[in-house]
Amino acid sequence: MAAFDPTKLEPKNGDFARYIEELNRGAIDHLKAAQVTDADMAKTADTLQQELLKANRKVDVARQMDPTAQRREALKEKSKVQGRQQLAKALTPLCIFAGFGCFALGGILGEESVIFTGMGIFIFGMFSTAILGRKRK
């Protein structure tokens, strides 16, 4: 490929047509290297097919699992979720009460930091109540 003078941005010999042809030849060589043959496509398709078969076998094994074991697993997951919900239901009124108590105590003692902390806890409790109320519906 003909070199060019970076100060003039043109080929040294001034033959632009030849310079462009050489650039095109280089581009064509790059494109030829990137071509995919039918054999490559077939190999890739076979590989994907084998991976799909392996995944399907794993799914079939899971489906053949004992139905009682599946139910037990589902009940465990359900009980974990219910346990978290019950904990949230118990802590929400406690947050509201504690926030109100901090707010009142800060007002009595004249401590702004305790008032702001109480307000934060109280607002958190109110948002938690609203979120739990939506989940129940």
N, C-alpha and C positions, 0 to 999 in steps of 0.2 A: 504494500500500500504506500502510496506517495505521501511523504511527510509535508507538512505545511509550516510556514513561518508564523508563529503565534502573534507576531507584531503586525503582520499584514492580513492574517486569517485567510490565506489562500495557499494553494500548493506551490512548492518551490519552482516547478517548471511552468506553472501557469495553465496547465492543461486540466481544466475543470471536468471535462467529459470523462477523461480517463480516471480522474480522482473519484468521481461519482460511481463509475463502473466498478472500481476496486472496493468501494464501500458496499455496493450492492452485492458483490461476490462474497464479501465477508458476512453480510447479513444472511445470504442464502445458505452459507456453510453452517451458521448458527441454527437456522431453521431446520436444516437436514438433521442435525444432531438432536433436535428436540422432537423429531417425528416418532410416533408410536406405531409399532407394527401390529398386525393381527395376532401374531404369536404372543406379544406382550399383553395385549388385551385378554387373550384366552387364559394366560397364566394368572393375571390379576383376577379374572372372573372365577377361576378355580379356587384361588386362595380365599376369596370372599365367600364362596359357596361352602368351603370347609369350615370357616369361622361361624357361619350361620348354622351349620349342622351341629357344631359343638354347643352353641348357645341354645339351640332347640333341645338338645339332650339334657342340658342342665335344667331347663324349664320343665321337661317331662319328668325328671327325677323329683323335682319339687312338687309337682302335681300328684305324683304317686305316693307322696308322704302320707303317713297315717292321718286320717281326718280328725281323729281325736287330738293328735299332736298339733295340728293346725288350729283347732279350736282353742287348745290350751295357750298357744302362742298369742292368738287374737285376744283372749281374755286377759293375759298378762299385760299386753299393751294397753288394753282398755282400762285395766285397774290402775296402771301408772298415770294415765291421763286423768282419771277420776280422782286419784289421790292429789294430784297437783291442783285440780279445780277446788277440791275441798279445802286444801291449805290456803289457796287464794281467797276463798269465801271467808275463812276464819281470820285471816290477817287484814282484810280490807276494813272491817269495822274497827279493828284495833288501831290501824293507821289513822283513821279519822278521829278516834278518841284521843290518841297520843298527840296528834297534830293540834287538836283543839286545846289539849292540856298544856302543851308547850307554848301555844299562842297566849293563853291566859296567864301562865307563869311568867312569861317574858313581859307581859303588860304589868303584872304586879311588881316585878323586880326592876322594871325599866330597862331591860336588856334587849336591845334591838336584834342581836344575833339569835337569841332564843325565839323571838317573835317570828323572824324570817324562817328559821328552821321549822317552827310549828306550822307556818303557812305552807311551806313546801311539803311537809308530811301530810297535811290536811288535803292539799290539792291532789297529791299522789293517790290518796285514799279515795277521793271523789272520782278521779279518772278510772281507777281500778273498779269501782262500783259500776260505773257506766259501761266499761268493757265487759265485765261479767254479766251485766244485765242484757247486753246484746247477744252474748253467747247462749244464754238460756232460751232465747226466742227461737 
